[in-house]
Amino acid sequence: MRLRLINLTVIALLIFSVACNNAGSAAAAGADSAQTAESQQSKDSITLLFVGDAMQHEAQLDQAKLAGGGTHNYDGCFDLIAPFIKQADYAVVNLEVPLGGGPVYRGYPCFSAPDSYAKAIRDAGFDLFLTANNHALDSGDKAARRTLTALDSLGVDHIGSYYDAAQREKLVPFVKNIGGYNIGFLNYTYGTNGIEPKEGMEIALIDREKMAREIKKTREAGAEIVVVTVHWGVEYVLHENENQRKLAQFLIDQDVDLIIGSHPHVIQPMRVERNEKTGKNVLVVYSLGNFISNMKTGDTRGGALVRANIRRDANGKAYFSTADYDTFFSAKPTGKSDNFRVIPSWMADKVPAGQTDHWRIFNNSARKVFDSENVAVPAIKH
């Protein structure tokens, strides 16, 4: 009799445990569904935010390891600008380093960065990482592929490079529902510093025929707004060239809505252009410069962010509405426990005393270009 009672008790406990687990799973599923529903709930407007090149030079690696006591720790790199990044509905960054996995990491000219660097960028509020750039194959196909799995493990979106051509065909187009708006993103680079893939790694190169085809596929997949991010231009030149202008016009003719550029490591103008065929406005940003780096010349010491506002007209059609910009500075560490730090313009008082002249040189030069050459893209008013 006693054995029977014990068995009945065990059975009852098992039933109770299963019920609790099922209830917990149902609650978790309900929470996930609620979160998904909230992210897709239609908003009156959404804000997309873009920054330029996230670099990782040798000095940055050394300092992060020093700050982390032997492991690469990036605390403090983005703490000042992160609250602003997180205000956007969706934020995009150009990750210009492979995540090689170590144990040895490298800076210029053939980069390889630790996963903790990408994690710090994610934690700063970035949702989409661009991986089509001239440093994508710096550490070979294996590291380029590992970058994709590392970004997957961090739970962030990424476009521009793919395990092989078949995966690119499968994953492109990438269309994201952001606040009830279906936004399509594409990413291309002019090249990979002459390094060719040896094991079939696929990097999305600037190829007008492929670009036109993928833009069309993105529209057909339901994208209301199409954003094309392009790694192009001439390094260290503050003005776009004829090739950039021609490619921008080609993309406008393909009916894209936003064109966002990177690569020169300095800022270049931002303009709202008119699509003469459709009559709609298109945002063209030629270069956002560096997001964070150890570059030393005046114009490379910082970069810009741009915000694009997306709305619906009276008929419910999504369109690019307005854009604005701001600047920031990549400050170098001043002590053993400090990291390189992105300091936004509205916190210029945080720039280390010995670097204020560098900040003024960068910011005055950038603002001069923007003030004289931007079209319908004003500075943000804080």
C-alpha positions as CSV (number, residue, x, y, z in Angstrom):
1,M,0.0,0.0,0.0
2,R,2.8,2.4,1.0
3,L,4.6,1.7,-2.3
4,R,1.4,2.4,-4.2
5,L,1.0,5.8,-2.4
6,I,4.6,6.7,-3.3
7,N,4.0,5.8,-6.9
8,L,0.9,7.9,-7.0
9,T,2.7,10.8,-5.5
10,V,5.5,10.6,-8.1
11,I,3.0,10.5,-10.9
12,A,1.1,13.5,-9.5
13,L,4.4,15.4,-9.2
14,L,5.3,14.5,-12.8
15,I,1.9,15.7,-14.1
16,F,2.3,18.9,-12.1
17,S,5.8,19.5,-13.5
18,V,4.7,18.9,-17.1
19,A,1.7,21.2,-16.6
20,C,4.0,23.9,-15.2
21,N,6.5,23.5,-18.1
22,N,3.7,23.7,-20.7
23,A,2.3,26.7,-19.0
24,G,5.8,28.4,-19.0
25,S,6.3,27.5,-22.7
26,A,2.9,28.9,-23.5
27,A,3.6,32.1,-21.6
28,A,7.0,32.4,-23.3
29,A,5.4,31.8,-26.7
30,G,2.8,34.4,-25.9
31,A,5.4,36.9,-24.9
32,D,7.4,36.2,-28.1
33,S,4.2,36.6,-30.2
34,A,3.4,39.9,-28.3
35,Q,6.9,41.2,-29.0
36,T,6.7,40.3,-32.7
37,A,3.3,41.8,-32.9
38,E,4.6,45.0,-31.3
39,S,7.6,45.3,-33.6
40,Q,5.3,44.9,-36.6
41,Q,2.5,47.1,-35.4
42,S,2.0,49.9,-37.8
43,K,3.4,53.3,-36.7
44,D,2.7,56.7,-38.2
45,S,6.4,56.9,-39.2
46,I,9.7,55.1,-38.6
47,T,13.3,56.3,-38.4
48,L,16.2,54.4,-40.0
49,L,19.6,55.4,-38.8
50,F,23.0,54.8,-40.5
51,V,26.6,55.2,-39.5
52,G,29.8,54.4,-41.5
53,D,32.8,52.2,-41.0
54,A,33.4,50.3,-37.8
55,M,37.1,49.7,-37.9
56,Q,39.4,47.7,-35.6
57,H,43.0,48.7,-35.8
58,E,45.9,47.2,-33.9
59,A,45.8,50.0,-31.3
60,Q,42.1,49.3,-30.7
61,L,42.7,45.6,-30.2
62,D,45.6,46.2,-27.9
63,Q,43.7,48.7,-25.8
64,A,40.6,46.5,-25.5
65,K,42.8,43.6,-24.3
66,L,44.5,45.9,-21.8
67,A,41.1,47.2,-20.6
68,G,39.8,43.6,-20.3
69,G,42.8,42.3,-18.4
70,G,43.8,39.8,-21.1
71,T,40.5,39.5,-22.9
72,H,39.1,41.9,-25.5
73,N,36.6,44.1,-23.6
74,Y,34.9,47.1,-25.4
75,D,33.1,48.6,-22.4
76,G,32.7,52.3,-22.9
77,C,33.3,52.5,-26.6
78,F,29.7,53.4,-27.4
79,D,28.1,54.3,-24.1
80,L,27.7,58.0,-24.9
81,I,26.1,57.5,-28.4
82,A,24.2,54.3,-27.6
83,P,21.1,56.0,-26.2
84,F,20.7,58.0,-29.4
85,I,21.2,54.9,-31.6
86,K,18.5,53.0,-29.7
87,Q,16.0,55.8,-30.3
88,A,15.9,54.7,-34.0
89,D,13.5,52.0,-35.1
90,Y,16.3,50.3,-37.0
91,A,20.0,51.1,-37.0
92,V,22.7,50.1,-39.6
93,V,26.5,49.9,-39.3
94,N,29.2,48.8,-41.7
95,L,31.3,46.1,-40.0
96,E,34.6,46.5,-41.8
97,V,36.4,43.6,-40.2
98,P,36.0,39.8,-40.3
99,L,35.4,38.1,-37.0
100,G,38.2,35.6,-37.3
101,G,37.8,33.7,-34.1
102,G,41.4,34.1,-32.9
103,P,43.4,33.3,-31.0
104,V,45.4,35.9,-32.9
105,Y,43.7,39.1,-34.0
106,R,45.1,41.7,-36.4
107,G,44.6,45.3,-37.5
108,Y,45.5,46.9,-40.8
109,P,46.1,45.8,-43.5
110,C,44.4,42.4,-43.1
111,F,41.9,42.7,-40.3
112,S,40.6,40.1,-37.9
113,A,38.5,41.1,-34.8
114,P,37.1,39.3,-31.8
115,D,33.4,38.5,-31.5
116,S,33.2,40.8,-28.4
117,Y,33.7,43.8,-30.7
118,A,30.6,42.9,-32.7
119,K,28.7,42.2,-29.5
120,A,29.6,45.7,-28.2
121,I,28.3,47.2,-31.4
122,R,25.1,45.2,-31.2
123,D,24.6,46.2,-27.5
124,A,25.0,49.9,-28.6
125,G,21.7,49.4,-30.6
126,F,22.7,48.4,-34.1
127,D,20.3,46.0,-35.8
128,L,21.8,45.4,-39.2
129,F,25.5,44.7,-40.0
130,L,26.8,45.3,-43.5
131,T,29.6,42.9,-44.5
132,A,30.2,43.7,-48.2
133,N,33.3,45.8,-48.1
134,N,36.9,45.7,-49.3
135,H,38.1,44.0,-46.1
136,A,35.6,41.1,-46.2
137,L,38.1,38.5,-47.3
138,D,41.1,39.8,-45.3
139,S,41.4,36.5,-43.4
140,G,40.2,34.2,-46.2
141,D,37.0,32.4,-46.9
142,K,37.0,30.6,-43.6
143,A,37.0,33.8,-41.5
144,A,34.5,35.4,-43.8
145,R,32.1,32.5,-43.3
146,R,32.8,32.4,-39.6
147,T,31.8,36.1,-39.5
148,L,28.3,35.1,-40.7
149,T,27.9,32.4,-38.0
150,A,29.2,34.7,-35.3
151,L,26.7,37.4,-36.3
152,D,23.9,34.8,-36.3
153,S,24.9,33.8,-32.8
154,L,24.6,37.4,-31.7
155,G,21.1,37.5,-33.1
156,V,21.7,40.5,-35.5
157,D,20.7,40.9,-39.1
158,H,23.5,41.0,-41.7
159,I,23.7,41.3,-45.5
160,G,26.4,41.6,-48.2
161,S,28.4,38.4,-47.9
162,Y,27.2,34.8,-48.1
163,Y,28.4,31.3,-47.5
164,D,28.2,30.7,-51.3
165,A,26.3,31.8,-54.4
166,A,23.4,29.5,-53.5
167,Q,22.9,31.0,-50.1
168,R,22.9,34.5,-51.7
169,E,20.2,33.4,-54.0
170,K,18.2,32.1,-51.1
171,L,18.7,35.0,-48.7
172,V,18.4,37.9,-51.1
173,P,16.1,39.8,-50.9
174,F,16.2,40.7,-47.3
175,V,13.0,42.5,-46.3
176,K,12.4,43.5,-42.7
177,N,9.1,44.6,-41.2
178,I,9.9,47.7,-39.1
179,G,7.0,49.3,-37.3
180,G,4.6,48.0,-40.0
181,Y,6.7,49.1,-42.9
182,N,8.3,46.5,-45.2
183,I,11.9,47.7,-45.8
184,G,14.2,46.0,-48.2
185,F,18.0,46.3,-47.7
186,L,20.8,45.5,-50.2
187,N,24.6,45.8,-49.8
188,Y,27.4,45.9,-52.4
189,T,31.1,46.7,-52.5
190,Y,33.4,47.8,-55.3
191,G,35.9,45.0,-54.5
192,T,37.9,43.1,-51.9
193,N,41.4,44.5,-52.2
194,G,42.3,42.0,-54.9
195,I,41.7,39.0,-52.7
196,E,39.6,36.4,-54.5
197,P,37.5,33.8,-52.7
198,K,39.1,30.4,-52.9
199,E,36.4,28.2,-51.5
200,G,33.3,29.8,-53.1
201,M,32.6,32.5,-50.5
202,E,30.2,35.0,-52.0
203,I,30.7,38.8,-51.6
204,A,28.1,41.0,-53.2
205,L,30.1,43.2,-55.7
206,I,28.9,46.2,-57.6
207,D,27.5,44.7,-60.7
208,R,24.7,46.7,-62.4
209,E,23.0,43.7,-63.9
210,K,22.9,41.8,-60.6
211,M,22.0,44.9,-58.7
212,A,19.0,45.6,-61.0
213,R,17.8,42.1,-60.7
214,E,18.1,42.0,-56.9
215,I,16.4,45.4,-56.5
216,K,13.5,44.0,-58.7
217,K,13.4,40.8,-56.5
218,T,13.2,43.0,-53.4
219,R,10.3,44.9,-54.7
220,E,8.5,41.7,-55.7
221,A,9.1,40.3,-52.3
222,G,6.9,43.1,-50.9
223,A,9.5,45.9,-50.0
224,E,7.7,49.2,-49.8
225,I,11.0,51.0,-49.4
226,V,14.3,49.8,-50.9
227,V,17.6,50.8,-49.3
228,V,20.9,50.2,-51.2
229,T,24.1,50.5,-49.2
230,V,27.2,50.8,-51.3
231,H,31.0,50.6,-50.5
232,W,32.4,52.9,-53.1
233,G,34.4,56.1,-53.8
234,V,38.0,57.2,-53.2
235,E,39.6,57.1,-49.8
236,Y,40.2,60.4,-48.0
237,V,38.4,62.5,-50.6
238,L,35.7,64.7,-49.1
239,H,33.6,64.9,-52.3
240,E,32.0,62.2,-54.4
241,N,33.3,61.5,-57.9
242,E,31.7,61.0,-61.2
243,N,31.5,57.2,-60.9
244,Q,29.6,57.5,-57.6
245,R,27.2,60.0,-59.2
246,K,26.6,57.8,-62.2
247,L,26.0,54.7,-60.0
248,A,23.7,56.7,-57.8
249,Q,21.7,57.8,-60.8
250,F,21.5,54.2,-62.0
251,L,20.1,53.2,-58.6
252,I,17.6,56.0,-58.7
253,D,16.5,54.8,-62.1
254,Q,15.9,51.4,-60.5
255,D,13.4,53.1,-58.2
256,V,15.3,52.7,-54.9
257,D,14.5,55.1,-52.0
258,L,17.7,55.4,-50.1
259,I,21.4,55.1,-51.2
260,I,23.9,55.0,-48.3
261,G,27.6,55.1,-49.0
262,S,30.7,54.1,-47.1
263,H,34.5,53.4,-47.7
264,P,36.3,56.7,-48.1
265,H,36.9,57.0,-44.3
266,V,35.9,60.6,-44.5
267,I,32.5,62.2,-44.9
268,Q,31.0,63.2,-48.2
269,P,27.8,65.1,-49.0
270,M,24.2,64.1,-48.5
271,R,21.5,65.1,-50.9
272,V,17.9,64.5,-51.5
273,E,17.6,63.9,-55.2
274,R,14.5,63.8,-57.4
275,N,13.5,60.6,-59.3
276,E,12.3,62.3,-62.6
277,K,10.4,59.1,-63.6
278,T,8.3,58.7,-60.5
279,G,8.5,62.2,-59.0
280,K,9.6,60.9,-55.6
281,N,12.5,62.0,-53.5
282,V,15.5,59.8,-52.9
283,L,18.1,60.2,-50.2
284,V,21.7,59.9,-51.4
285,V,24.5,59.8,-48.8
286,Y,27.9,59.5,-50.5
287,S,29.9,58.6,-47.3
288,L,29.4,58.6,-43.6
289,G,33.1,58.4,-42.8
290,N,34.4,56.3,-39.8
291,F,32.2,55.3,-37.0
292,I,35.2,54.2,-34.8
293,S,38.8,53.8,-35.7
294,N,42.4,54.6,-34.9
295,M,43.0,56.7,-38.0
296,K,45.0,59.8,-37.4
297,T,44.5,62.5,-40.1
298,G,42.1,65.3,-39.3
299,D,39.2,64.3,-41.6
300,T,39.3,60.6,-40.6
301,R,39.0,61.3,-36.8
302,G,35.2,61.0,-36.8
303,G,32.1,60.5,-38.9
304,A,28.5,61.2,-39.3
305,L,25.2,59.5,-38.7
306,V,22.1,60.1,-40.8
307,R,18.5,59.6,-39.9
308,A,15.8,58.9,-42.6
309,N,12.2,59.3,-41.8
310,I,9.7,57.0,-43.5
311,R,6.0,57.8,-43.6
312,R,2.8,56.9,-45.5
313,D,0.8,59.3,-47.7
314,A,-3.0,59.7,-47.6
315,N,-3.3,56.6,-49.7
316,G,-1.2,54.5,-47.4
317,K,1.8,54.4,-49.7
318,A,5.2,54.4,-47.9
319,Y,7.7,57.0,-48.9
320,F,11.0,58.6,-47.8
321,S,10.0,61.8,-46.1
322,T,12.9,63.7,-44.5
323,A,16.5,63.2,-43.3
324,D,18.9,64.9,-41.0
325,Y,22.5,64.3,-39.7
326,D,24.9,64.8,-36.9
327,T,28.6,64.3,-36.4
328,F,30.7,62.4,-33.8
329,F,34.4,62.0,-32.8
330,S,36.4,58.8,-32.3
331,A,38.4,59.7,-29.2
332,K,41.6,57.8,-28.3
333,P,42.1,56.4,-24.8
334,T,43.8,58.4,-22.1
335,G,44.5,55.7,-19.6
336,K,45.1,51.9,-19.3
337,S,41.5,51.2,-18.5
338,D,40.0,53.4,-21.2
339,N,38.9,52.3,-24.6
340,F,38.5,54.2,-27.8
341,R,35.2,56.1,-27.5
342,V,32.6,57.5,-29.9
343,I,31.7,61.0,-28.6
344,P,28.6,62.7,-30.2
345,S,28.8,66.3,-31.2
346,W,26.2,67.3,-28.5
347,M,28.7,65.9,-25.8
348,A,31.8,67.6,-27.1
349,D,32.7,68.5,-23.5
350,K,33.5,64.8,-23.1
351,V,36.4,65.0,-25.6
352,P,39.7,64.5,-23.7
353,A,41.5,67.8,-23.2
354,G,44.4,66.8,-25.4
355,Q,42.2,66.0,-28.3
356,T,39.9,69.0,-28.5
357,D,41.9,70.5,-31.4
358,H,41.6,67.3,-33.4
359,W,37.8,67.3,-32.7
360,R,37.5,70.9,-33.9
361,I,39.6,70.2,-37.1
362,F,37.4,67.2,-38.0
363,N,34.1,68.8,-37.1
364,N,34.7,72.2,-38.8
365,S,35.8,70.4,-42.0
366,A,32.8,68.1,-42.0
367,R,30.3,70.9,-41.2
368,K,31.8,73.0,-43.9
369,V,31.2,70.3,-46.5
370,F,27.7,69.6,-45.2
371,D,26.7,73.3,-45.0
372,S,27.8,74.0,-48.5
373,E,26.9,70.8,-50.4
374,N,24.1,69.0,-48.6
375,V,20.7,69.3,-50.2
376,A,17.7,69.1,-48.0
377,V,19.6,67.2,-45.3
378,P,20.1,69.6,-42.3
379,A,21.9,69.1,-39.0
380,I,19.9,67.6,-36.2
381,K,18.7,70.1,-33.6
382,H,19.2,68.8,-30.1
